[in-house]
Amino acid sequence: MKLQIPGDGELELKTLILDLNGTITVRGKLIEGVQERLGLIKDKGLEIFLFSGDTRGTAANIAQQLGIEIKIALNGEDKQKIAEGLEPATCVAIGNGLIDVPLFQKVGLAIAVLQAEGLHRECLEAADIIVPSILDALDLLIDEPSLIATLRP
Ligand SMILES: [Mg+2]
């Protein structure tokens, strides 16, 4: 997907990188509404990955349920290294924790979510956009004009 941002040029997004705990799940439960939105985002041509430290041991099941690929990342440096192989300037990442900070610093667009498991202060500072929920984050990717409106200078 290619966004024309007035006054700031083009932003091409090819890959969506999701964090697991506190981002697409809260207390281990997949947030309702994520699955259908990921379907819409896939239809726009984005490839979707789950990058997770898998704190709860549930990552593989959730990735399978969502039909997305999982990459196990044990720390923030792992997340950053994996993203480096995915044209990071064309990646959008969504996360909430300290582990997401090195990834947020590499990708073309970083979106932080503030949900029940919290948003780490350093993650907030590394983000381009902060939204109240994963559903809002995914809706920004689905409704491109709202994303452009937030990003334009
Ligand atoms: Mg997290």
py3Dmol code that shows the C-alpha trace and the ligand (Angstrom):
import py3Dmol

protein = """\
ATOM      1  CA  MET A   1       0.000   0.000   0.000  1.00  0.00           C
ATOM      2  CA  LYS A   2       1.305   3.428  -0.995  1.00  0.00           C
ATOM      3  CA  LEU A   3       0.366   6.536   0.947  1.00  0.00           C
ATOM      4  CA  GLN A   4       0.850   9.990  -0.527  1.00  0.00           C
ATOM      5  CA  ILE A   5       1.443  12.243   2.457  1.00  0.00           C
ATOM      6  CA  PRO A   6       1.048  15.907   1.492  1.00  0.00           C
ATOM      7  CA  GLY A   7       4.224  17.795   2.354  1.00  0.00           C
ATOM      8  CA  ASP A   8       6.104  14.633   3.273  1.00  0.00           C
ATOM      9  CA  GLY A   9       6.181  12.433   0.157  1.00  0.00           C
ATOM     10  CA  GLU A  10       5.329   8.791  -0.293  1.00  0.00           C
ATOM     11  CA  LEU A  11       5.205   6.091   2.367  1.00  0.00           C
ATOM     12  CA  GLU A  12       5.090   2.569   0.965  1.00  0.00           C
ATOM     13  CA  LEU A  13       4.059  -0.164   3.388  1.00  0.00           C
ATOM     14  CA  LYS A  14       4.520  -3.819   2.452  1.00  0.00           C
ATOM     15  CA  THR A  15       4.706  -5.576   5.808  1.00  0.00           C
ATOM     16  CA  LEU A  16       2.833  -5.396   9.096  1.00  0.00           C
ATOM     17  CA  ILE A  17       4.738  -6.552  12.187  1.00  0.00           C
ATOM     18  CA  LEU A  18       2.619  -7.291  15.247  1.00  0.00           C
ATOM     19  CA  ASP A  19       3.613  -7.768  18.850  1.00  0.00           C
ATOM     20  CA  LEU A  20       1.644 -10.387  20.806  1.00  0.00           C
ATOM     21  CA  ASN A  21       1.225  -9.756  24.527  1.00  0.00           C
ATOM     22  CA  GLY A  22      -0.457  -6.478  25.378  1.00  0.00           C
ATOM     23  CA  THR A  23      -0.914  -5.732  21.663  1.00  0.00           C
ATOM     24  CA  ILE A  24      -3.124  -8.307  19.910  1.00  0.00           C
ATOM     25  CA  THR A  25      -3.863 -10.114  23.163  1.00  0.00           C
ATOM     26  CA  VAL A  26      -4.662  -8.862  26.627  1.00  0.00           C
ATOM     27  CA  ARG A  27      -3.884 -11.284  29.461  1.00  0.00           C
ATOM     28  CA  GLY A  28      -3.406 -14.054  26.927  1.00  0.00           C
ATOM     29  CA  LYS A  29      -6.737 -13.616  25.137  1.00  0.00           C
ATOM     30  CA  LEU A  30      -6.905 -12.581  21.495  1.00  0.00           C
ATOM     31  CA  ILE A  31      -8.779  -9.287  21.247  1.00  0.00           C
ATOM     32  CA  GLU A  32     -12.076  -9.614  19.419  1.00  0.00           C
ATOM     33  CA  GLY A  33     -12.065  -7.838  16.062  1.00  0.00           C
ATOM     34  CA  VAL A  34      -8.352  -8.369  15.331  1.00  0.00           C
ATOM     35  CA  GLN A  35      -8.842 -11.387  13.079  1.00  0.00           C
ATOM     36  CA  GLU A  36     -11.369  -9.758  10.708  1.00  0.00           C
ATOM     37  CA  ARG A  37      -9.258  -6.593  10.429  1.00  0.00           C
ATOM     38  CA  LEU A  38      -6.125  -8.586   9.611  1.00  0.00           C
ATOM     39  CA  GLY A  39      -8.099 -10.156   6.771  1.00  0.00           C
ATOM     40  CA  LEU A  40      -8.849  -6.686   5.362  1.00  0.00           C
ATOM     41  CA  ILE A  41      -5.193  -5.660   5.695  1.00  0.00           C
ATOM     42  CA  LYS A  42      -4.038  -8.836   3.918  1.00  0.00           C
ATOM     43  CA  ASP A  43      -6.467  -7.957   1.110  1.00  0.00           C
ATOM     44  CA  LYS A  44      -4.563  -4.678   0.697  1.00  0.00           C
ATOM     45  CA  GLY A  45      -1.462  -6.740  -0.071  1.00  0.00           C
ATOM     46  CA  LEU A  46       0.414  -6.424   3.209  1.00  0.00           C
ATOM     47  CA  GLU A  47       2.296  -9.427   4.536  1.00  0.00           C
ATOM     48  CA  ILE A  48       1.720  -9.909   8.268  1.00  0.00           C
ATOM     49  CA  PHE A  49       4.162 -11.271  10.849  1.00  0.00           C
ATOM     50  CA  LEU A  50       3.912 -11.892  14.573  1.00  0.00           C
ATOM     51  CA  PHE A  51       7.179 -11.085  16.371  1.00  0.00           C
ATOM     52  CA  SER A  52       7.017 -12.380  19.902  1.00  0.00           C
ATOM     53  CA  GLY A  53       9.083 -13.348  22.897  1.00  0.00           C
ATOM     54  CA  ASP A  54       6.183 -15.755  23.532  1.00  0.00           C
ATOM     55  CA  THR A  55       6.054 -15.060  27.261  1.00  0.00           C
ATOM     56  CA  ARG A  56       2.910 -17.185  27.645  1.00  0.00           C
ATOM     57  CA  GLY A  57       3.780 -20.005  25.211  1.00  0.00           C
ATOM     58  CA  THR A  58       0.700 -19.250  23.099  1.00  0.00           C
ATOM     59  CA  ALA A  59       2.262 -17.490  20.105  1.00  0.00           C
ATOM     60  CA  ALA A  60       2.277 -20.410  17.646  1.00  0.00           C
ATOM     61  CA  ASN A  61      -1.412 -21.186  18.257  1.00  0.00           C
ATOM     62  CA  ILE A  62      -2.468 -17.584  17.871  1.00  0.00           C
ATOM     63  CA  ALA A  63      -0.414 -17.104  14.686  1.00  0.00           C
ATOM     64  CA  GLN A  64      -1.978 -20.235  13.229  1.00  0.00           C
ATOM     65  CA  GLN A  65      -5.474 -19.080  14.158  1.00  0.00           C
ATOM     66  CA  LEU A  66      -4.803 -15.747  12.427  1.00  0.00           C
ATOM     67  CA  GLY A  67      -3.098 -17.319   9.404  1.00  0.00           C
ATOM     68  CA  ILE A  68       0.061 -15.243   9.856  1.00  0.00           C
ATOM     69  CA  GLU A  69       3.716 -16.149  10.160  1.00  0.00           C
ATOM     70  CA  ILE A  70       5.462 -16.145  13.537  1.00  0.00           C
ATOM     71  CA  LYS A  71       9.048 -15.125  14.251  1.00  0.00           C
ATOM     72  CA  ILE A  72      10.281 -15.843  17.757  1.00  0.00           C
ATOM     73  CA  ALA A  73      12.237 -12.880  19.075  1.00  0.00           C
ATOM     74  CA  LEU A  74      13.661 -13.258  22.561  1.00  0.00           C
ATOM     75  CA  ASN A  75      14.558  -9.614  22.987  1.00  0.00           C
ATOM     76  CA  GLY A  76      14.381  -6.235  21.326  1.00  0.00           C
ATOM     77  CA  GLU A  77      17.570  -6.769  19.341  1.00  0.00           C
ATOM     78  CA  ASP A  78      16.064  -9.959  17.854  1.00  0.00           C
ATOM     79  CA  LYS A  79      12.982  -8.046  16.730  1.00  0.00           C
ATOM     80  CA  GLN A  80      15.176  -5.403  15.123  1.00  0.00           C
ATOM     81  CA  LYS A  81      17.408  -7.986  13.376  1.00  0.00           C
ATOM     82  CA  ILE A  82      14.457  -9.883  11.916  1.00  0.00           C
ATOM     83  CA  ALA A  83      12.942  -6.620  10.646  1.00  0.00           C
ATOM     84  CA  GLU A  84      16.228  -5.745   8.929  1.00  0.00           C
ATOM     85  CA  GLY A  85      15.574  -8.648   6.546  1.00  0.00           C
ATOM     86  CA  LEU A  86      12.118  -7.300   5.655  1.00  0.00           C
ATOM     87  CA  GLU A  87      12.953  -3.891   4.098  1.00  0.00           C
ATOM     88  CA  PRO A  88      12.288  -2.073   7.389  1.00  0.00           C
ATOM     89  CA  ALA A  89      11.484   1.258   5.715  1.00  0.00           C
ATOM     90  CA  THR A  90       8.411  -0.472   4.241  1.00  0.00           C
ATOM     91  CA  CYS A  91       7.315  -2.049   7.525  1.00  0.00           C
ATOM     92  CA  VAL A  92       4.678  -0.824   9.947  1.00  0.00           C
ATOM     93  CA  ALA A  93       5.048  -2.180  13.473  1.00  0.00           C
ATOM     94  CA  ILE A  94       2.467  -2.218  16.264  1.00  0.00           C
ATOM     95  CA  GLY A  95       3.521  -2.859  19.856  1.00  0.00           C
ATOM     96  CA  ASN A  96       3.388  -1.776  23.482  1.00  0.00           C
ATOM     97  CA  GLY A  97       6.524  -2.845  25.342  1.00  0.00           C
ATOM     98  CA  LEU A  98      10.167  -2.069  25.919  1.00  0.00           C
ATOM     99  CA  ILE A  99      10.996  -5.073  23.690  1.00  0.00           C
ATOM    100  CA  ASP A 100       9.447  -3.191  20.737  1.00  0.00           C
ATOM    101  CA  VAL A 101      11.693  -0.124  21.014  1.00  0.00           C
ATOM    102  CA  PRO A 102      14.614  -1.305  18.780  1.00  0.00           C
ATOM    103  CA  LEU A 103      12.051  -2.417  16.180  1.00  0.00           C
ATOM    104  CA  PHE A 104      10.192   0.905  16.369  1.00  0.00           C
ATOM    105  CA  GLN A 105      13.484   2.714  15.727  1.00  0.00           C
ATOM    106  CA  LYS A 106      14.013   0.791  12.444  1.00  0.00           C
ATOM    107  CA  VAL A 107      10.625   0.644  10.758  1.00  0.00           C
ATOM    108  CA  GLY A 108       8.967   3.155   8.443  1.00  0.00           C
ATOM    109  CA  LEU A 109       5.950   3.545  10.724  1.00  0.00           C
ATOM    110  CA  ALA A 110       5.618   2.629  14.411  1.00  0.00           C
ATOM    111  CA  ILE A 111       2.251   2.552  16.180  1.00  0.00           C
ATOM    112  CA  ALA A 112       2.017   2.126  19.962  1.00  0.00           C
ATOM    113  CA  VAL A 113      -1.127   0.890  21.692  1.00  0.00           C
ATOM    114  CA  LEU A 114      -2.198   1.786  25.221  1.00  0.00           C
ATOM    115  CA  GLN A 115      -4.347  -1.086  26.469  1.00  0.00           C
ATOM    116  CA  ALA A 116      -4.836  -2.979  29.721  1.00  0.00           C
ATOM    117  CA  GLU A 117      -1.274  -4.413  29.835  1.00  0.00           C
ATOM    118  CA  GLY A 118       0.176  -0.921  29.563  1.00  0.00           C
ATOM    119  CA  LEU A 119       2.472   0.993  27.245  1.00  0.00           C
ATOM    120  CA  HIS A 120       6.123   1.326  28.209  1.00  0.00           C
ATOM    121  CA  ARG A 121       7.268   4.937  28.359  1.00  0.00           C
ATOM    122  CA  GLU A 122      10.221   4.266  26.039  1.00  0.00           C
ATOM    123  CA  CYS A 123       7.928   2.538  23.545  1.00  0.00           C
ATOM    124  CA  LEU A 124       5.612   5.550  23.591  1.00  0.00           C
ATOM    125  CA  GLU A 125       8.579   7.842  22.887  1.00  0.00           C
ATOM    126  CA  ALA A 126       9.805   5.679  19.983  1.00  0.00           C
ATOM    127  CA  ALA A 127       6.368   5.564  18.301  1.00  0.00           C
ATOM    128  CA  ASP A 128       5.133   7.763  15.463  1.00  0.00           C
ATOM    129  CA  ILE A 129       1.495   7.367  16.507  1.00  0.00           C
ATOM    130  CA  ILE A 130      -0.161   6.307  19.777  1.00  0.00           C
ATOM    131  CA  VAL A 131      -3.682   4.896  19.711  1.00  0.00           C
ATOM    132  CA  PRO A 132      -5.942   3.584  22.479  1.00  0.00           C
ATOM    133  CA  SER A 133      -6.352   0.074  21.084  1.00  0.00           C
ATOM    134  CA  ILE A 134      -5.177  -2.486  18.546  1.00  0.00           C
ATOM    135  CA  LEU A 135      -8.491  -2.112  16.724  1.00  0.00           C
ATOM    136  CA  ASP A 136      -7.785   1.615  16.291  1.00  0.00           C
ATOM    137  CA  ALA A 137      -4.260   0.825  15.078  1.00  0.00           C
ATOM    138  CA  LEU A 138      -5.517  -1.656  12.474  1.00  0.00           C
ATOM    139  CA  ASP A 139      -8.311   0.703  11.406  1.00  0.00           C
ATOM    140  CA  LEU A 140      -5.672   3.357  10.622  1.00  0.00           C
ATOM    141  CA  LEU A 141      -4.177   0.918   8.102  1.00  0.00           C
ATOM    142  CA  ILE A 142      -7.594   0.049   6.684  1.00  0.00           C
ATOM    143  CA  ASP A 143      -8.818   3.659   6.376  1.00  0.00           C
ATOM    144  CA  GLU A 144      -5.837   5.297   4.672  1.00  0.00           C
ATOM    145  CA  PRO A 145      -7.185   8.888   4.788  1.00  0.00           C
ATOM    146  CA  SER A 146      -7.242   8.780   8.590  1.00  0.00           C
ATOM    147  CA  LEU A 147      -3.631   7.590   8.673  1.00  0.00           C
ATOM    148  CA  ILE A 148      -2.574  10.305   6.210  1.00  0.00           C
ATOM    149  CA  ALA A 149      -4.396  12.947   8.271  1.00  0.00           C
ATOM    150  CA  THR A 150      -2.431  11.942  11.365  1.00  0.00           C
ATOM    151  CA  LEU A 151       0.937  11.813   9.593  1.00  0.00           C
ATOM    152  CA  ARG A 152       0.841  14.929   7.427  1.00  0.00           C
ATOM    153  CA  PRO A 153       2.883  17.887   8.599  1.00  0.00           C
TER     154      PRO A 153
END
"""
ligand_1 = """\
1
MG
Mg 3.851 -6.603 24.190
"""
view = py3Dmol.view(width=600, height=400)
view.addModel(protein, "pdb")
view.setStyle({"model": 0}, {"cartoon": {"style": "trace"}})
view.addModel(ligand_1, "xyz")
view.setStyle({"model": 1}, {"stick": {}})
view.zoomTo()
view.show()
